Amino acid sequence: MLNKVDGASSNVIRRIESRSSESPSPFKAETSTSSNANKDVLPTLTERAQSLAKASPDVDMSRVRDIKDAISRGEFTIDAKAVARAFIAMESA
């Protein structure tokens, strides 16, 4: 999904993965097996992101253009609380 939305490079994904290795990841189960075994069984963050991107709908470029035009005219406002709620909902899903 990142690549579809903002053209994020693989460097961005690698930075995200390196951050996730520094703290406990919700995508990895805690088991008594070695970390190499876990890597073989559980999908990496990159694989998960790629599968989500493939399953998501394409970007509506007409809608993107409309939003860009509204921003340039100063008519587009962002509800910060709504954005924060969406991020929280996304993280808790």
C-alpha positions as MATLAB code, in Angstrom:
seq = 'MLNKVDGASSNVIRRIESRSSESPSPFKAETSTSSNANKDVLPTLTERAQSLAKASPDVDMSRVRDIKDAISRGEFTIDAKAVARAFIAMESA';
ca = [
       0.000    0.000    0.000;
       2.868    2.367    0.721;
       4.154    2.146   -2.821;
       0.673    2.757   -4.221;
       0.069    5.824   -2.071;
       3.317    7.736   -1.962;
       5.946    5.836   -3.924;
       7.788    4.779   -0.783;
      11.011    3.020   -1.599;
      12.283   -0.235   -0.199;
      14.542    1.889    2.049;
      11.454    3.093    3.899;
      10.272   -0.464    4.391;
      13.740   -1.520    5.604;
      13.702    1.333    8.158;
      10.318    0.161    9.386;
      11.587   -3.400    9.654;
      14.682   -2.299   11.570;
      12.495   -0.391   14.020;
      10.296   -3.423   14.487;
      13.319   -5.570   15.319;
      14.237   -3.145   18.115;
      10.873   -3.511   19.844;
       8.415   -6.369   20.195;
       6.468   -6.854   17.002;
       2.769   -7.683   16.901;
       3.511   -9.807   13.804;
       5.863  -12.245   15.547;
       4.850  -14.804   18.100;
       6.959  -15.413   21.175;
       7.995  -19.062   21.126;
      10.790  -21.176   22.494;
      12.103  -21.949   18.987;
      15.021  -20.111   17.461;
      14.502  -16.804   15.699;
      15.549  -18.396   12.379;
      12.701  -20.877   12.662;
      10.269  -18.030   13.340;
      11.464  -16.203   10.233;
      10.744  -19.288    8.134;
       7.217  -19.679    9.488;
       5.986  -16.155   10.020;
       5.754  -13.561    7.241;
       8.133  -10.641    7.335;
       6.793   -7.132    7.605;
       7.689   -6.532    3.973;
       5.769   -9.596    2.798;
       2.761   -8.584    4.878;
       2.846   -5.028    3.498;
       3.136   -6.327   -0.060;
       0.198   -8.699    0.330;
      -1.931   -5.928    1.850;
      -0.973   -3.609   -1.015;
      -1.943   -6.218   -3.609;
      -5.294   -6.782   -1.887;
      -6.104   -3.081   -1.583;
      -7.974   -1.165   -4.270;
      -6.043    0.988   -6.696;
      -5.618    4.667   -5.962;
      -8.432    6.815   -7.353;
      -6.292    9.347   -9.212;
      -9.325   11.519   -9.950;
      -9.980   11.825   -6.211;
      -6.290   12.571   -5.591;
      -6.389   15.330   -8.213;
      -9.540   16.821   -6.622;
      -7.882   16.855   -3.195;
      -4.706   18.446   -4.593;
      -6.786   21.137   -6.282;
      -8.703   21.822   -3.049;
      -5.402   22.088   -1.141;
      -3.984   24.542   -3.677;
      -7.145   26.671   -3.389;
      -6.913   26.593    0.415;
     -10.269   24.825    0.678;
      -9.079   21.505    2.088;
      -8.978   21.125    5.846;
      -7.683   18.216    7.861;
      -9.460   17.032   10.974;
      -6.470   16.062   13.131;
      -8.663   14.238   15.639;
     -10.228   12.128   12.882;
      -6.773   11.274   11.531;
      -5.573   10.307   15.015;
      -8.659    8.123   15.559;
      -8.031    6.409   12.208;
      -4.415    5.675   13.136;
      -5.460    4.280   16.506;
      -8.124    2.118   14.879;
      -5.601    0.882   12.319;
      -3.079   -0.039   15.021;
      -5.611   -1.830   17.185;
      -7.023   -3.911   14.311;
];
